Amino acid sequence: MTHSHSILYIGPDSGTCRARRLALGRLGHRVKAVDPFAALPLGSLARSWSFKTGGFGFGALVRSHIAACAGDQAFDLAYIDSGELIDGKTVQMLRRFAPIVVNYNPDNPYVRRDGGRWRAFLGAVPHYDCLFVPRESNVAQAKLAGARRVHRVWFAADDPLRDPDRLPQEEAKKPYLSSISFVGTWMPERGAFLLKLAQAGLPLQIFGPRWNKAPEYTALEPLITLGELTPQAYDAAVAAADISIALLSQGNRDQHTTRSMEIPVLGSLLCGQRTPEHLQLYEEGREALFWSDAQECIDHCRQLLTDPARRRRIAQAGRARALRNDHFNESLMSSMLNLALSAQAAPSTRAVA
């Protein structure tokens, strides 16, 4: 990057969205952050309503909040992260503040997994100058939804994890120490899969929210530490495992996720679903282990538990490969920013960054 830009950054002030915003600051850009969820009435009811209806009835509140936060400032670009609450009228309003308005949505709004959550987003798709999507399938889907310009990108880990001194230390990892772990939210297919691992006698630990909703909860409960994890706790839980199970979202049709980058960088061994994108990211058997079903995953884990030297070699090679791949937030944000700033001058196209 050779120039500093002023960016109106609209997205939740939490999780990976916040990490991407901070990456722009580290790159030297001037960032004005606006959390659209701050416009909603307080309480879980408003959040639940927004999730189920795609922010129905909240459009005017969100526009007023963004306009008040932006004030009389002018920006080179307005960047929307996710866009769950951003409808077409809001995108059009944002042109008062910036000549280019783009969106990166790490979820998959083009499938039915989340019901009506993406109603506002889908209506706004034709109004963006450019959309960034993390799945190859999303490119055609976005175009069918009316997108002017679409670029496919990879998920990314956060840059501080490059530095070994920034990785979770032993004291932070103590509450999460495990031979095999899955760190993440319950989804319907995940409970059945992990139950097979537990029934095979593997020393599995599960960390994350919503597992009390699983039909398998009674059987899995002794293995579960239930609840949301802060970013620091998430990193510690992944880093504390000898083997980290990477489960993709079937409902989102994922072939890789942010976890695919984070697990090796955090020093754990990635044991994930065999997909074309995972095979593109890591050399199977040397930098990560992949499986096609629960039994193959069980077989991998059993072998690794008896061969700690091999387990360490694969984990170390996986971290080295992840660093070479350079799928980190600063690279991601630089790439998206460069593509976005050329959006007005270039014809509609698609590219992989």
KAWOCOR-V885896 format. One record per residue. N is the residue number from 1. RES is the residue in one letter. BURIAL is 1 if it has 16 or more other ideal C-beta (glycine too) atoms within 10 Angstrom, else 0. Layout:
BEGIN
n | res | burial
N | RES | BURIAL
N | RES | BURIAL
END
This chain:
BEGIN
n | res | burial
1 | M | 0
2 | T | 0
3 | H | 0
4 | S | 0
5 | H | 1
6 | S | 0
7 | I | 1
8 | L | 1
9 | Y | 1
10 | I | 1
11 | G | 1
12 | P | 1
13 | D | 0
14 | S | 0
15 | G | 1
16 | T | 1
17 | C | 1
18 | R | 1
19 | A | 1
20 | R | 1
21 | R | 1
22 | L | 1
23 | A | 1
24 | L | 1
25 | G | 0
26 | R | 0
27 | L | 1
28 | G | 0
29 | H | 1
30 | R | 0
31 | V | 1
32 | K | 1
33 | A | 1
34 | V | 1
35 | D | 1
36 | P | 1
37 | F | 1
38 | A | 0
39 | A | 1
40 | L | 1
41 | P | 0
42 | L | 0
43 | G | 0
44 | S | 0
45 | L | 0
46 | A | 1
47 | R | 0
48 | S | 0
49 | W | 1
50 | S | 1
51 | F | 0
52 | K | 0
53 | T | 0
54 | G | 1
55 | G | 1
56 | F | 0
57 | G | 0
58 | F | 1
59 | G | 1
60 | A | 0
61 | L | 1
62 | V | 1
63 | R | 1
64 | S | 0
65 | H | 1
66 | I | 1
67 | A | 0
68 | A | 0
69 | C | 1
70 | A | 1
71 | G | 0
72 | D | 0
73 | Q | 0
74 | A | 0
75 | F | 1
76 | D | 1
77 | L | 1
78 | A | 1
79 | Y | 1
80 | I | 1
81 | D | 1
82 | S | 1
83 | G | 1
84 | E | 1
85 | L | 1
86 | I | 1
87 | D | 1
88 | G | 1
89 | K | 1
90 | T | 1
91 | V | 1
92 | Q | 0
93 | M | 1
94 | L | 1
95 | R | 0
96 | R | 0
97 | F | 1
98 | A | 1
99 | P | 0
100 | I | 1
101 | V | 1
102 | V | 1
103 | N | 1
104 | Y | 1
105 | N | 1
106 | P | 1
107 | D | 1
108 | N | 1
109 | P | 1
110 | Y | 1
111 | V | 1
112 | R | 0
113 | R | 1
114 | D | 1
115 | G | 0
116 | G | 0
117 | R | 1
118 | W | 1
119 | R | 1
120 | A | 1
121 | F | 1
122 | L | 1
123 | G | 1
124 | A | 1
125 | V | 1
126 | P | 0
127 | H | 1
128 | Y | 1
129 | D | 1
130 | C | 1
131 | L | 1
132 | F | 1
133 | V | 1
134 | P | 1
135 | R | 1
136 | E | 0
137 | S | 1
138 | N | 1
139 | V | 1
140 | A | 0
141 | Q | 1
142 | A | 1
143 | K | 1
144 | L | 0
145 | A | 1
146 | G | 0
147 | A | 1
148 | R | 1
149 | R | 1
150 | V | 1
151 | H | 1
152 | R | 1
153 | V | 1
154 | W | 1
155 | F | 1
156 | A | 1
157 | A | 1
158 | D | 1
159 | D | 1
160 | P | 1
161 | L | 1
162 | R | 1
163 | D | 0
164 | P | 0
165 | D | 0
166 | R | 0
167 | L | 1
168 | P | 1
169 | Q | 0
170 | E | 0
171 | E | 0
172 | A | 1
173 | K | 1
174 | K | 0
175 | P | 0
176 | Y | 1
177 | L | 0
178 | S | 1
179 | S | 1
180 | I | 1
181 | S | 1
182 | F | 1
183 | V | 1
184 | G | 1
185 | T | 0
186 | W | 1
187 | M | 1
188 | P | 0
189 | E | 0
190 | R | 1
191 | G | 1
192 | A | 0
193 | F | 1
194 | L | 1
195 | L | 1
196 | K | 0
197 | L | 1
198 | A | 1
199 | Q | 0
200 | A | 0
201 | G | 0
202 | L | 1
203 | P | 0
204 | L | 1
205 | Q | 1
206 | I | 1
207 | F | 1
208 | G | 1
209 | P | 0
210 | R | 0
211 | W | 1
212 | N | 0
213 | K | 0
214 | A | 1
215 | P | 0
216 | E | 1
217 | Y | 1
218 | T | 0
219 | A | 0
220 | L | 1
221 | E | 0
222 | P | 0
223 | L | 1
224 | I | 1
225 | T | 1
226 | L | 0
227 | G | 0
228 | E | 0
229 | L | 1
230 | T | 0
231 | P | 0
232 | Q | 0
233 | A | 1
234 | Y | 1
235 | D | 1
236 | A | 1
237 | A | 1
238 | V | 1
239 | A | 1
240 | A | 1
241 | A | 1
242 | D | 1
243 | I | 1
244 | S | 1
245 | I | 1
246 | A | 1
247 | L | 1
248 | L | 1
249 | S | 1
250 | Q | 0
251 | G | 0
252 | N | 1
253 | R | 1
254 | D | 1
255 | Q | 1
256 | H | 1
257 | T | 1
258 | T | 1
259 | R | 1
260 | S | 1
261 | M | 1
262 | E | 1
263 | I | 1
264 | P | 1
265 | V | 1
266 | L | 1
267 | G | 1
268 | S | 1
269 | L | 1
270 | L | 1
271 | C | 1
272 | G | 1
273 | Q | 1
274 | R | 0
275 | T | 1
276 | P | 0
277 | E | 1
278 | H | 1
279 | L | 0
280 | Q | 0
281 | L | 1
282 | Y | 1
283 | E | 0
284 | E | 0
285 | G | 0
286 | R | 0
287 | E | 1
288 | A | 1
289 | L | 1
290 | F | 1
291 | W | 1
292 | S | 0
293 | D | 0
294 | A | 1
295 | Q | 0
296 | E | 0
297 | C | 1
298 | I | 1
299 | D | 0
300 | H | 1
301 | C | 1
302 | R | 0
303 | Q | 0
304 | L | 1
305 | L | 0
306 | T | 0
307 | D | 0
308 | P | 0
309 | A | 0
310 | R | 0
311 | R | 1
312 | R | 0
313 | R | 0
314 | I | 1
315 | A | 1
316 | Q | 0
317 | A | 1
318 | G | 1
319 | R | 1
320 | A | 0
321 | R | 1
322 | A | 1
323 | L | 0
324 | R | 0
325 | N | 1
326 | D | 0
327 | H | 1
328 | F | 1
329 | N | 1
330 | E | 1
331 | S | 1
332 | L | 1
333 | M | 1
334 | S | 1
335 | S | 1
336 | M | 1
337 | L | 1
338 | N | 0
339 | L | 1
340 | A | 1
341 | L | 1
342 | S | 0
343 | A | 1
344 | Q | 0
345 | A | 0
346 | A | 0
347 | P | 0
348 | S | 0
349 | T | 0
350 | R | 0
351 | A | 0
352 | V | 0
353 | A | 0
END
